[in-house]
Amino acid sequence: MLQDPVHINDALSKFLMIGSGLFWTIAYILILRRGYKDKYYGMPMAALCANVSWEFIFAFVYPHPQPQLYIDYLWLVFDVGILVQYLAYGRSEFPEHLPKKLFYVTFLFTLVYCALTITAMAQEFNDYIGIYAAFAQNLMMSVLFIRMLLKRNSSRGQSGYIALSKMVGTIFPSILFYLYFPNSNLLLLLFCGIFVLDVVYFLLLYAKMKTDGINPWKRI
């Protein structure tokens, strides 16, 4: 359960929230653009389901205060676009020895399970802001992006700017919630774990693009 937060300057709080919203929005837009150009989805399925669930729950079930509420609405719109890309392009990576209909069944199960888990976490930890769920799924996402790169052995659907936008978009709320909850060892571990994995992902992706003769800074 979250302890009582330490009060911080409201202007600083809004700056960090808006900064997070801005860079994550850039990441979503770049994922959509790269996916359209490469005809590959750019966000791992489990991470996508967790994102869609979190944004829907904290936009409509347990609405966030402003300005985060408006950011949630915007993120949800972009995530629906990424979801459409996954359904359009994801079947090519689904195991060939399994029935194709399981592609949709697996996606639907994961989406429902993520929504139930995030709701249960909010209730269990009395965390109706969704902090624990947000950073736990962000850690999972960081692992899954690395796995996606290694499994594909390709930078298709990905770019260094997506990796950097995700990293910076997570640093902003990490600073915000560290200032609010400086005594939470769990949150601190999540913040540090996400940052380390995001750096690893960027370096692996950068190296892969260089090996493939792709200029990482020209791949938008």
GROMACS elastic network, one bead per residue, 0.5 to 0.9 nm:
[ bonds ]
;  ai    aj funct       b0    kb
    1   124     6  0.78996   500
    1   126     6  0.59875   500
    1   127     6  0.70034   500
    2     5     6  0.79118   500
    2   125     6  0.70452   500
    2   126     6  0.72958   500
    2   127     6  0.67816   500
    2   181     6  0.79905   500
    2   184     6  0.80675   500
    3   181     6  0.72258   500
    3   183     6  0.84559   500
    3   184     6  0.81559   500
    4   180     6  0.85245   500
    4   181     6  0.77429   500
    5     8     6  0.88839   500
    5   177     6  0.87815   500
    5   179     6  0.84694   500
    5   181     6  0.54502   500
    5   182     6  0.85022   500
    6   179     6  0.70337   500
    6   181     6  0.63522   500
    6   182     6  0.79074   500
    7    10     6  0.85726   500
    7   179     6  0.83324   500
    7   180     6  0.65542   500
    8    11     6  0.87099   500
    8    12     6  0.73763   500
    8    13     6  0.69988   500
    8   176     6  0.88940   500
    8   179     6  0.71226   500
    8   180     6  0.68670   500
    9    12     6  0.53140   500
    9    13     6  0.62656   500
    9    14     6  0.88216   500
   10    14     6  0.61846   500
   10    15     6  0.85166   500
   11    14     6  0.52337   500
   11    15     6  0.61079   500
   11    16     6  0.86828   500
   12    15     6  0.50283   500
   12    16     6  0.62126   500
   12    17     6  0.86090   500
   12   176     6  0.83254   500
   13    16     6  0.53124   500
   13    17     6  0.62330   500
   13    18     6  0.86262   500
   13   176     6  0.64702   500
   14    17     6  0.50234   500
   14    18     6  0.59557   500
   14    19     6  0.83007   500
   14    67     6  0.75032   500
   14    68     6  0.87795   500
   15    18     6  0.52245   500
   15    19     6  0.59366   500
   15    20     6  0.85540   500
   15   172     6  0.87601   500
   16    20     6  0.61327   500
   16    21     6  0.85368   500
   16   172     6  0.52096   500
   16   173     6  0.62326   500
   16   175     6  0.77738   500
   16   176     6  0.62403   500
   17    20     6  0.51664   500
   17    21     6  0.61691   500
   17    22     6  0.86065   500
   17    67     6  0.77170   500
   17    68     6  0.67955   500
   17    71     6  0.89024   500
   17   172     6  0.69987   500
   17   173     6  0.64249   500
   17   176     6  0.77159   500
   18    22     6  0.59794   500
   18    23     6  0.86620   500
   18    67     6  0.75743   500
   18    68     6  0.77462   500
   18    71     6  0.80616   500
   18   172     6  0.87218   500
   19    22     6  0.51013   500
   19    23     6  0.62936   500
   19    24     6  0.85159   500
   19   168     6  0.85735   500
   19   169     6  0.68215   500
   19   172     6  0.62718   500
   19   173     6  0.83719   500
   20    23     6  0.54809   500
   20    24     6  0.60355   500
   20    25     6  0.83181   500
   20   168     6  0.74454   500
   20   170     6  0.63829   500
   20   171     6  0.76478   500
   20   172     6  0.52889   500
   20   173     6  0.61699   500
   21    24     6  0.53785   500
   21    25     6  0.59293   500
   21    26     6  0.85774   500
   21    68     6  0.78272   500
   21    71     6  0.59202   500
   21    72     6  0.84356   500
   21    74     6  0.89224   500
   21    75     6  0.81954   500
   21   169     6  0.69425   500
   22    25     6  0.51625   500
   22    26     6  0.62757   500
   22    27     6  0.87458   500
   22    71     6  0.85938   500
   22   165     6  0.89547   500
   22   169     6  0.72971   500
   23    27     6  0.61986   500
   23    28     6  0.86904   500
   23   164     6  0.88046   500
   23   165     6  0.51851   500
   23   166     6  0.67877   500
   23   167     6  0.85822   500
   23   168     6  0.65378   500
   23   170     6  0.83895   500
   24    28     6  0.62220   500
   24    29     6  0.86366   500
   24    75     6  0.79990   500
   24   162     6  0.89667   500
   24   165     6  0.62205   500
   24   166     6  0.58323   500
   24   167     6  0.87652   500
   24   168     6  0.81565   500
   24   169     6  0.50784   500
   24   170     6  0.78387   500
   25    28     6  0.50807   500
   25    29     6  0.62024   500
   25    30     6  0.85743   500
   25    71     6  0.85502   500
   25    74     6  0.78213   500
   25    75     6  0.65560   500
   25    78     6  0.78773   500
   25   165     6  0.84811   500
   25   169     6  0.85360   500
   26    29     6  0.51299   500
   26    30     6  0.60961   500
   26    31     6  0.85145   500
   26   161     6  0.88584   500
   26   162     6  0.77076   500
   26   165     6  0.64864   500
   26   166     6  0.84746   500
   26   169     6  0.89113   500
   27    30     6  0.51851   500
   27    31     6  0.60930   500
   27    32     6  0.86516   500
   27   161     6  0.75217   500
   27   163     6  0.76280   500
   27   164     6  0.81970   500
   27   165     6  0.51819   500
   27   166     6  0.58886   500
   27   169     6  0.83015   500
   28    31     6  0.50623   500
   28    32     6  0.62420   500
   28    33     6  0.86400   500
   28    75     6  0.77198   500
   28    78     6  0.61823   500
   28    79     6  0.72068   500
   28    82     6  0.77944   500
   28   162     6  0.78651   500
   28   165     6  0.89299   500
   28   166     6  0.88089   500
   29    32     6  0.51497   500
   29    33     6  0.61807   500
   29    34     6  0.86036   500
   29    78     6  0.71466   500
   29   162     6  0.88266   500
   30    34     6  0.59200   500
   30    35     6  0.82552   500
   30   158     6  0.85617   500
   30   159     6  0.81549   500
   30   161     6  0.76428   500
   30   162     6  0.60721   500
   30   220     6  0.71264   500
   31    34     6  0.52109   500
   31    35     6  0.58862   500
   31    36     6  0.84587   500
   31    41     6  0.78646   500
   31    42     6  0.54174   500
   31    43     6  0.73621   500
   31    82     6  0.74540   500
   31   157     6  0.69283   500
   31   158     6  0.69338   500
   31   159     6  0.82439   500
   31   162     6  0.66253   500
   32    35     6  0.51323   500
   32    36     6  0.61229   500
   32    37     6  0.86793   500
   32    41     6  0.80552   500
   32    42     6  0.73523   500
   32    78     6  0.79875   500
   32    81     6  0.71092   500
   32    82     6  0.60607   500
   32    85     6  0.77538   500
   32   157     6  0.86101   500
   33    36     6  0.51990   500
   33    37     6  0.62773   500
   33    38     6  0.86335   500
   33   157     6  0.86247   500
   33   220     6  0.83425   500
   34    37     6  0.51500   500
   34    38     6  0.59686   500
   34    39     6  0.79937   500
   34    40     6  0.78887   500
   34    41     6  0.83074   500
   34    42     6  0.72388   500
   34   156     6  0.78856   500
   34   157     6  0.51368   500
   34   158     6  0.64302   500
   34   159     6  0.75680   500
   34   219     6  0.89168   500
   34   220     6  0.73476   500
   35    38     6  0.52343   500
   35    39     6  0.53015   500
   35    41     6  0.51379   500
   35    42     6  0.57098   500
   35    82     6  0.82767   500
   35    85     6  0.70603   500
   35    86     6  0.89396   500
   35    89     6  0.87182   500
   35   156     6  0.79123   500
   35   158     6  0.77774   500
   36    39     6  0.52003   500
   36    40     6  0.71270   500
   36    41     6  0.81668   500
   36    85     6  0.77781   500
   36   157     6  0.82187   500
   37    40     6  0.80389   500
   37   157     6  0.79739   500
   38    41     6  0.83270   500
   38   156     6  0.60579   500
   38   157     6  0.58016   500
   38   158     6  0.89494   500
   39    85     6  0.81665   500
   39    88     6  0.86019   500
   39    89     6  0.63823   500
   39   156     6  0.83420   500
   39   157     6  0.74308   500
   40    85     6  0.74314   500
   40    86     6  0.76179   500
   40    88     6  0.85364   500
   40    89     6  0.54302   500
   40    90     6  0.71112   500
   40    92     6  0.88253   500
   40   156     6  0.65272   500
   40   157     6  0.51973   500
   40   158     6  0.89341   500
   41    44     6  0.77675   500
   41    45     6  0.89261   500
   41    82     6  0.71854   500
   41    83     6  0.84687   500
   41    84     6  0.89826   500
   41    85     6  0.55774   500
   41    87     6  0.84463   500
   41    88     6  0.81902   500
   41    89     6  0.59627   500
   41    90     6  0.63566   500
   41   156     6  0.84817   500
   41   157     6  0.58137   500
   41   158     6  0.87365   500
   42    82     6  0.76157   500
   42    85     6  0.83173   500
   42    86     6  0.78708   500
   42   145     6  0.88576   500
   42   156     6  0.79006   500
   42   158     6  0.59112   500
   43    46     6  0.85681   500
   43    47     6  0.67856   500
   43    48     6  0.61364   500
   43    82     6  0.74284   500
   43    83     6  0.87701   500
   43    86     6  0.78976   500
   43   141     6  0.84567   500
   43   144     6  0.85772   500
   43   145     6  0.72504   500
   43   148     6  0.85046   500
   43   157     6  0.82385   500
   43   158     6  0.86255   500
   44    47     6  0.54098   500
   44    48     6  0.61267   500
   44    49     6  0.87720   500
   44    86     6  0.85341   500
   44   141     6  0.74860   500
   44   144     6  0.62521   500
   44   145     6  0.65891   500
   44   147     6  0.88963   500
   44   148     6  0.68224   500
   45    48     6  0.50161   500
   45    49     6  0.62061   500
   45    50     6  0.86389   500
   45    83     6  0.84356   500
   45    86     6  0.73901   500
   45    90     6  0.85940   500
   45   107     6  0.72704   500
   45   110     6  0.83536   500
   45   144     6  0.89195   500
   46    49     6  0.51501   500
   46    50     6  0.62198   500
   46    51     6  0.86201   500
   46   107     6  0.81006   500
   46   110     6  0.65961   500
   46   111     6  0.77522   500
   46   114     6  0.82365   500
   46   140     6  0.85721   500
   46   141     6  0.79191   500
   46   144     6  0.81981   500
   47    50     6  0.51103   500
   47    51     6  0.61103   500
   47    52     6  0.86367   500
   47   137     6  0.69348   500
   47   138     6  0.78671   500
   47   140     6  0.70304   500
   47   141     6  0.51711   500
   47   142     6  0.88769   500
   47   144     6  0.73813   500
   47   145     6  0.88279   500
   48    51     6  0.50890   500
   48    52     6  0.61396   500
   48    53     6  0.84857   500
   48    79     6  0.72203   500
   48    82     6  0.77840   500
   48    83     6  0.70079   500
   48    86     6  0.88713   500
   48   111     6  0.83797   500
   48   141     6  0.84918   500
   49    52     6  0.52683   500
   49    53     6  0.60738   500
   49    54     6  0.85434   500
   49    83     6  0.82705   500
   49   107     6  0.78123   500
   49   108     6  0.87018   500
   49   110     6  0.64717   500
   49   112     6  0.81905   500
   49   113     6  0.88236   500
   49   114     6  0.64592   500
   49   115     6  0.80629   500
   50    53     6  0.51369   500
   50    54     6  0.60140   500
   50    55     6  0.85441   500
   50   110     6  0.83148   500
   50   111     6  0.69059   500
   50   113     6  0.88795   500
   50   114     6  0.53439   500
   50   115     6  0.70514   500
   50   118     6  0.80497   500
   50   133     6  0.89748   500
   50   134     6  0.88010   500
   50   137     6  0.66062   500
   50   141     6  0.89335   500
   51    54     6  0.51785   500
   51    55     6  0.60915   500
   51    56     6  0.84746   500
   51    75     6  0.87287   500
   51    76     6  0.81113   500
   51    79     6  0.72978   500
   51   114     6  0.87985   500
   51   134     6  0.83558   500
   51   137     6  0.78310   500
   51   138     6  0.87734   500
   52    55     6  0.53651   500
   52    56     6  0.61034   500
   52    57     6  0.85567   500
   52    75     6  0.84359   500
   52    76     6  0.62042   500
   52    79     6  0.60965   500
   52    80     6  0.72910   500
   52    83     6  0.84910   500
   52   111     6  0.79478   500
   52   114     6  0.89590   500
   52   115     6  0.83887   500
   53    56     6  0.52534   500
   53    57     6  0.60356   500
   53    58     6  0.85760   500
   53    76     6  0.89462   500
   53   111     6  0.69336   500
   53   112     6  0.80424   500
   53   114     6  0.63556   500
   53   116     6  0.85660   500
   53   118     6  0.74907   500
   54    57     6  0.52530   500
   54    58     6  0.61252   500
   54    59     6  0.83139   500
   54    72     6  0.88679   500
   54   114     6  0.82623   500
   54   115     6  0.69919   500
   54   118     6  0.66937   500
   54   119     6  0.85074   500
   54   130     6  0.76654   500
   54   133     6  0.77434   500
   54   134     6  0.72829   500
   55    58     6  0.53848   500
   55    59     6  0.58229   500
   55    60     6  0.84070   500
   55    72     6  0.54572   500
   55    73     6  0.73602   500
   55    75     6  0.70230   500
   55    76     6  0.57717   500
   55    79     6  0.88716   500
   56    59     6  0.51276   500
   56    60     6  0.59074   500
   56    61     6  0.73214   500
   56    63     6  0.89725   500
   56    72     6  0.76801   500
   56    73     6  0.80339   500
   56    76     6  0.67687   500
   56   115     6  0.86867   500
   57    60     6  0.54953   500
   57    62     6  0.60261   500
   57    63     6  0.73718   500
   57   115     6  0.75660   500
   57   118     6  0.81486   500
   57   119     6  0.73886   500
   58    61     6  0.58720   500
   58    64     6  0.57431   500
   58    69     6  0.76172   500
   58    72     6  0.72946   500
   58   128     6  0.79070   500
   58   129     6  0.72251   500
   58   130     6  0.72789   500
   59    62     6  0.65679   500
   59    64     6  0.62997   500
   59    68     6  0.88658   500
   59    69     6  0.58944   500
   59    70     6  0.81653   500
   59    71     6  0.89990   500
   59    72     6  0.58129   500
   59    73     6  0.64462   500
   59    76     6  0.86448   500
   60    63     6  0.52767   500
   60    64     6  0.85881   500
   61   119     6  0.90000   500
   62   128     6  0.63250   500
   62   129     6  0.76791   500
   62   130     6  0.89767   500
   63    69     6  0.65395   500
   63   128     6  0.85107   500
   63   129     6  0.82638   500
   64    67     6  0.82075   500
   64    68     6  0.60371   500
   64    70     6  0.87248   500
   64    72     6  0.81790   500
   64   128     6  0.82897   500
   64   129     6  0.64872   500
   65    68     6  0.60128   500
   65    69     6  0.56889   500
   65    70     6  0.88107   500
   65   129     6  0.89223   500
   66    69     6  0.50453   500
   66    70     6  0.65683   500
   66    71     6  0.84357   500
   67    70     6  0.56329   500
   67    71     6  0.66230   500
   67    72     6  0.89335   500
   68    72     6  0.61254   500
   68    73     6  0.87383   500
   69    72     6  0.50345   500
   69    73     6  0.64582   500
   69    74     6  0.88275   500
   70    73     6  0.50967   500
   70    74     6  0.63553   500
   70    75     6  0.86721   500
   71    74     6  0.50871   500
   71    75     6  0.60811   500
   71    76     6  0.85078   500
   72    75     6  0.50888   500
   72    76     6  0.60322   500
   72    77     6  0.86843   500
   73    76     6  0.52055   500
   73    77     6  0.64767   500
   73    78     6  0.89831   500
   74    77     6  0.53008   500
   74    78     6  0.65802   500
   74    79     6  0.87267   500
   75    78     6  0.52090   500
   75    79     6  0.60177   500
   75    80     6  0.85855   500
   76    80     6  0.61445   500
   76    81     6  0.86829   500
   77    80     6  0.52669   500
   77    81     6  0.65900   500
   77    82     6  0.89693   500
   78    81     6  0.50245   500
   78    82     6  0.63827   500
   78    83     6  0.86030   500
   79    83     6  0.59996   500
   79    84     6  0.85805   500
   80    84     6  0.62616   500
   80    85     6  0.87180   500
   81    84     6  0.51529   500
   81    85     6  0.64701   500
   81    86     6  0.87927   500
   82    85     6  0.50071   500
   82    86     6  0.62254   500
   82    87     6  0.87361   500
   83    86     6  0.50327   500
   83    87     6  0.63056   500
   83    88     6  0.85765   500
   84    87     6  0.51945   500
   84    88     6  0.61329   500
   84    89     6  0.86225   500
   85    89     6  0.58954   500
   85    90     6  0.75880   500
   86    89     6  0.53074   500
   86    91     6  0.80840   500
   87    90     6  0.56001   500
   87    91     6  0.71019   500
   87   103     6  0.87253   500
   87   104     6  0.79801   500
   87   107     6  0.88091   500
   88    91     6  0.72258   500
   89    92     6  0.62423   500
   89    93     6  0.81188   500
   90    93     6  0.56679   500
   90    94     6  0.67023   500
   90   103     6  0.83534   500
   91    94     6  0.50258   500
   91    95     6  0.84722   500
   91   100     6  0.75650   500
   91   103     6  0.67374   500
   92    95     6  0.83326   500
   92    96     6  0.85560   500
   93    96     6  0.81288   500
   93   152     6  0.89219   500
   94    97     6  0.88233   500
   94    98     6  0.78785   500
   94   100     6  0.77674   500
   94   103     6  0.67257   500
   95    98     6  0.57477   500
   95    99     6  0.85341   500
   95   100     6  0.85544   500
   95   103     6  0.89676   500
   96    99     6  0.75876   500
   96   100     6  0.78742   500
   97   100     6  0.88381   500
   98   101     6  0.85043   500
   98   102     6  0.71303   500
   98   103     6  0.85960   500
   99   102     6  0.56812   500
   99   103     6  0.77392   500
  100   103     6  0.55512   500
  100   104     6  0.78701   500
  101   104     6  0.57392   500
  101   105     6  0.65708   500
  101   106     6  0.87595   500
  102   106     6  0.56972   500
  102   107     6  0.82559   500
  103   106     6  0.53925   500
  103   107     6  0.63208   500
  103   108     6  0.87766   500
  104   107     6  0.50781   500
  104   108     6  0.60913   500
  104   109     6  0.85206   500
  105   108     6  0.52046   500
  105   109     6  0.60715   500
  105   110     6  0.85326   500
  106   109     6  0.52117   500
  106   110     6  0.61106   500
  106   111     6  0.85849   500
  107   110     6  0.52067   500
  107   111     6  0.61584   500
  107   112     6  0.87240   500
  108   111     6  0.51221   500
  108   112     6  0.62349   500
  108   113     6  0.84852   500
  109   112     6  0.52917   500
  109   113     6  0.59612   500
  109   114     6  0.84748   500
  110   113     6  0.50663   500
  110   114     6  0.59712   500
  110   115     6  0.85417   500
  111   114     6  0.52606   500
  111   115     6  0.62912   500
  111   116     6  0.87700   500
  112   115     6  0.51479   500
  112   116     6  0.62410   500
  112   117     6  0.85948   500
  113   116     6  0.51755   500
  113   117     6  0.60593   500
  113   118     6  0.85923   500
  114   117     6  0.50786   500
  114   118     6  0.60744   500
  114   119     6  0.84962   500
  115   118     6  0.53398   500
  115   119     6  0.61886   500
  115   120     6  0.85822   500
  116   119     6  0.51688   500
  116   120     6  0.60613   500
  116   121     6  0.85941   500
  117   120     6  0.50329   500
  117   121     6  0.61011   500
  117   122     6  0.86553   500
  117   133     6  0.86380   500
  118   121     6  0.50602   500
  118   122     6  0.62939   500
  118   123     6  0.87527   500
  118   130     6  0.77863   500
  118   133     6  0.59436   500
  118   134     6  0.87129   500
  119   122     6  0.51850   500
  119   123     6  0.63939   500
  119   124     6  0.85899   500
  119   128     6  0.87827   500
  119   130     6  0.87850   500
  119   133     6  0.89153   500
  120   123     6  0.51180   500
  120   124     6  0.58200   500
  120   125     6  0.83964   500
  121   124     6  0.50111   500
  121   125     6  0.58630   500
  121   126     6  0.77899   500
  121   127     6  0.72633   500
  121   128     6  0.88213   500
  121   130     6  0.80279   500
  121   132     6  0.76359   500
  121   133     6  0.67083   500
  122   125     6  0.56282   500
  122   126     6  0.54706   500
  122   128     6  0.51597   500
  122   129     6  0.76279   500
  122   130     6  0.61346   500
  122   131     6  0.86653   500
  122   132     6  0.81188   500
  122   133     6  0.76214   500
  123   126     6  0.50033   500
  123   127     6  0.66241   500
  123   128     6  0.72610   500
  124   127     6  0.76822   500
  125   128     6  0.84033   500
  125   132     6  0.83732   500
  126   129     6  0.88214   500
  127   130     6  0.55853   500
  127   131     6  0.67673   500
  127   132     6  0.73381   500
  127   133     6  0.87049   500
  128   131     6  0.80336   500
  129   132     6  0.85998   500
  130   133     6  0.53125   500
  130   134     6  0.58380   500
  130   135     6  0.86477   500
  131   134     6  0.51150   500
  131   135     6  0.63007   500
  131   136     6  0.84302   500
  131   177     6  0.82690   500
  131   187     6  0.85824   500
  132   135     6  0.55386   500
  132   136     6  0.59391   500
  132   137     6  0.84744   500
  132   186     6  0.87985   500
  132   187     6  0.73588   500
  132   190     6  0.89560   500
  133   136     6  0.51449   500
  133   137     6  0.59994   500
  133   138     6  0.83203   500
  134   137     6  0.54653   500
  134   138     6  0.60511   500
  134   139     6  0.87075   500
  135   139     6  0.60793   500
  135   140     6  0.85241   500
  135   170     6  0.87091   500
  135   174     6  0.86085   500
  135   187     6  0.76368   500
  135   190     6  0.62867   500
  135   191     6  0.73052   500
  135   194     6  0.80752   500
  136   139     6  0.52032   500
  136   140     6  0.63844   500
  136   141     6  0.86660   500
  136   187     6  0.89106   500
  136   190     6  0.68382   500
  137   141     6  0.59795   500
  137   142     6  0.85616   500
  138   142     6  0.61897   500
  138   143     6  0.87150   500
  138   170     6  0.82423   500
  138   190     6  0.85863   500
  138   194     6  0.68852   500
  139   142     6  0.51390   500
  139   143     6  0.64772   500
  139   144     6  0.87047   500
  139   190     6  0.67194   500
  139   191     6  0.83144   500
  139   193     6  0.68247   500
  139   194     6  0.50616   500
  139   195     6  0.87919   500
  139   197     6  0.79688   500
  140   143     6  0.52228   500
  140   144     6  0.61717   500
  140   145     6  0.87096   500
  140   194     6  0.85129   500
  141   145     6  0.60764   500
  141   146     6  0.86745   500
  141   194     6  0.87366   500
  142   145     6  0.53348   500
  142   146     6  0.66028   500
  142   147     6  0.88152   500
  142   193     6  0.89115   500
  142   194     6  0.62969   500
  142   195     6  0.86366   500
  142   197     6  0.58116   500
  142   198     6  0.59365   500
  142   201     6  0.75528   500
  143   146     6  0.53580   500
  143   147     6  0.63086   500
  143   148     6  0.87272   500
  143   194     6  0.85033   500
  143   197     6  0.67323   500
  143   198     6  0.84448   500
  143   201     6  0.84383   500
  144   148     6  0.59381   500
  144   149     6  0.85318   500
  145   148     6  0.50285   500
  145   149     6  0.62837   500
  145   150     6  0.86939   500
  145   163     6  0.89720   500
  145   198     6  0.87199   500
  145   201     6  0.70245   500
  146   149     6  0.52303   500
  146   150     6  0.62578   500
  146   151     6  0.85349   500
  146   197     6  0.80033   500
  146   198     6  0.85327   500
  146   200     6  0.78948   500
  146   201     6  0.53978   500
  146   202     6  0.88479   500
  146   204     6  0.79411   500
  146   205     6  0.84969   500
  147   150     6  0.51393   500
  147   151     6  0.58698   500
  147   152     6  0.84198   500
  148   151     6  0.51627   500
  148   152     6  0.60367   500
  148   153     6  0.82070   500
  148   154     6  0.88931   500
  149   152     6  0.53511   500
  149   153     6  0.57064   500
  149   154     6  0.61929   500
  149   155     6  0.65972   500
  149   156     6  0.85648   500
  149   158     6  0.83794   500
  149   201     6  0.82496   500
  149   204     6  0.81638   500
  149   205     6  0.71936   500
  149   208     6  0.88774   500
  150   154     6  0.75735   500
  150   204     6  0.87474   500
  151   154     6  0.81305   500
  152   155     6  0.76846   500
  152   156     6  0.80294   500
  153   156     6  0.89103   500
  153   208     6  0.78933   500
  154   157     6  0.87197   500
  154   158     6  0.86626   500
  154   205     6  0.85575   500
  154   208     6  0.71437   500
  154   209     6  0.80192   500
  154   212     6  0.85092   500
  155   158     6  0.52710   500
  155   159     6  0.68724   500
  155   205     6  0.67307   500
  155   206     6  0.89987   500
  155   208     6  0.70052   500
  155   209     6  0.65515   500
  155   212     6  0.88980   500
  156   159     6  0.81013   500
  158   161     6  0.84822   500
  158   162     6  0.67455   500
  158   163     6  0.79515   500
  158   205     6  0.81795   500
  158   219     6  0.88727   500
  158   220     6  0.88718   500
  159   162     6  0.53178   500
  159   163     6  0.65945   500
  159   164     6  0.88273   500
  159   202     6  0.87212   500
  159   205     6  0.74830   500
  159   206     6  0.83587   500
  159   209     6  0.87551   500
  159   216     6  0.71739   500
  159   217     6  0.87259   500
  159   219     6  0.61576   500
  159   220     6  0.62986   500
  160   163     6  0.50461   500
  160   164     6  0.61232   500
  160   165     6  0.85071   500
  160   202     6  0.62054   500
  160   203     6  0.87541   500
  160   205     6  0.67920   500
  160   206     6  0.65501   500
  160   216     6  0.61837   500
  160   217     6  0.72508   500
  160   219     6  0.74806   500
  160   220     6  0.77317   500
  161   164     6  0.50199   500
  161   165     6  0.59169   500
  161   166     6  0.84414   500
  161   202     6  0.89225   500
  161   216     6  0.85208   500
  161   217     6  0.79144   500
  161   219     6  0.80169   500
  161   220     6  0.64657   500
  162   165     6  0.51492   500
  162   166     6  0.61622   500
  162   167     6  0.85555   500
  162   220     6  0.82009   500
  163   166     6  0.52808   500
  163   167     6  0.61981   500
  163   168     6  0.87543   500
  163   198     6  0.70225   500
  163   199     6  0.84080   500
  163   201     6  0.71932   500
  163   202     6  0.56744   500
  163   205     6  0.84710   500
  164   168     6  0.60817   500
  164   169     6  0.82587   500
  164   198     6  0.80168   500
  164   199     6  0.84724   500
  164   202     6  0.70703   500
  165   168     6  0.52607   500
  165   169     6  0.57387   500
  165   170     6  0.84089   500
  166   169     6  0.50364   500
  166   170     6  0.61655   500
  166   171     6  0.86545   500
  166   198     6  0.78399   500
  167   170     6  0.53098   500
  167   171     6  0.62750   500
  167   194     6  0.81983   500
  167   195     6  0.67364   500
  167   198     6  0.58417   500
  167   199     6  0.76585   500
  167   202     6  0.89499   500
  168   172     6  0.65546   500
  169   172     6  0.57949   500
  169   173     6  0.74124   500
  170   173     6  0.56867   500
  170   174     6  0.61252   500
  170   175     6  0.87470   500
  170   191     6  0.82931   500
  170   194     6  0.81445   500
  170   195     6  0.79949   500
  171   175     6  0.62024   500
  171   176     6  0.85975   500
  171   191     6  0.78832   500
  171   195     6  0.74990   500
  172   175     6  0.54014   500
  172   176     6  0.63171   500
  172   177     6  0.88782   500
  173   177     6  0.59814   500
  173   178     6  0.82299   500
  174   177     6  0.54449   500
  174   178     6  0.59818   500
  174   179     6  0.85678   500
  174   187     6  0.84380   500
  174   188     6  0.82663   500
  174   190     6  0.88665   500
  174   191     6  0.57902   500
  174   192     6  0.88448   500
  175   178     6  0.51116   500
  175   179     6  0.62042   500
  175   180     6  0.86715   500
  175   191     6  0.86391   500
  176   179     6  0.53361   500
  176   180     6  0.63777   500
  176   181     6  0.87013   500
  177   181     6  0.57234   500
  177   182     6  0.76937   500
  177   187     6  0.81628   500
  178   181     6  0.51274   500
  178   183     6  0.81547   500
  178   184     6  0.79051   500
  178   187     6  0.76171   500
  178   188     6  0.70680   500
  178   191     6  0.86055   500
  179   182     6  0.56057   500
  180   183     6  0.89866   500
  181   184     6  0.57612   500
  181   187     6  0.82480   500
  182   185     6  0.80805   500
  182   187     6  0.88316   500
  182   188     6  0.81117   500
  183   186     6  0.89603   500
  183   187     6  0.88167   500
  183   188     6  0.85104   500
  184   187     6  0.54787   500
  184   188     6  0.63443   500
  184   189     6  0.87955   500
  185   188     6  0.50117   500
  185   189     6  0.61518   500
  185   190     6  0.86375   500
  186   189     6  0.51961   500
  186   190     6  0.63255   500
  186   191     6  0.87266   500
  187   191     6  0.61113   500
  187   192     6  0.86387   500
  188   191     6  0.50697   500
  188   192     6  0.62089   500
  188   193     6  0.84648   500
  189   192     6  0.52714   500
  189   193     6  0.59424   500
  189   194     6  0.85081   500
  190   193     6  0.51000   500
  190   194     6  0.60518   500
  190   195     6  0.85416   500
  191   194     6  0.54231   500
  191   195     6  0.63105   500
  191   196     6  0.88102   500
  192   195     6  0.51826   500
  192   196     6  0.61989   500
  192   197     6  0.86245   500
  193   196     6  0.52992   500
  193   197     6  0.61830   500
  193   198     6  0.85179   500
  194   197     6  0.52204   500
  194   198     6  0.59815   500
  194   199     6  0.85846   500
  195   198     6  0.51008   500
  195   199     6  0.62292   500
  195   200     6  0.86461   500
  196   199     6  0.52271   500
  196   200     6  0.62683   500
  196   201     6  0.87007   500
  197   201     6  0.60705   500
  197   202     6  0.86016   500
  198   201     6  0.50434   500
  198   202     6  0.62001   500
  198   203     6  0.86315   500
  199   202     6  0.51949   500
  199   203     6  0.62095   500
  199   204     6  0.85976   500
  200   203     6  0.52004   500
  200   204     6  0.60815   500
  200   205     6  0.84886   500
  201   204     6  0.51711   500
  201   205     6  0.60068   500
  201   206     6  0.84014   500
  202   205     6  0.51253   500
  202   206     6  0.59304   500
  202   207     6  0.85029   500
  203   206     6  0.50140   500
  203   207     6  0.60694   500
  203   208     6  0.85232   500
  204   207     6  0.51483   500
  204   208     6  0.61198   500
  204   209     6  0.86740   500
  205   208     6  0.50484   500
  205   209     6  0.61931   500
  205   210     6  0.86012   500
  205   216     6  0.85142   500
  206   209     6  0.52928   500
  206   210     6  0.62524   500
  206   211     6  0.86551   500
  206   215     6  0.87466   500
  206   216     6  0.60864   500
  207   210     6  0.51354   500
  207   211     6  0.61286   500
  207   212     6  0.86356   500
  207   216     6  0.87892   500
  208   211     6  0.50734   500
  208   212     6  0.62168   500
  208   213     6  0.87002   500
  208   214     6  0.84997   500
  209   212     6  0.50271   500
  209   213     6  0.62187   500
  209   215     6  0.67276   500
  209   216     6  0.60767   500
  210   213     6  0.50715   500
  210   214     6  0.54376   500
  210   215     6  0.63835   500
  210   216     6  0.69532   500
  211   214     6  0.74802   500
  212   215     6  0.89224   500
  214   217     6  0.87484   500
  214   218     6  0.80308   500
  214   219     6  0.74887   500
  215   218     6  0.54400   500
  215   219     6  0.64998   500
  216   219     6  0.54153   500
  216   220     6  0.82718   500
  217   220     6  0.73411   500
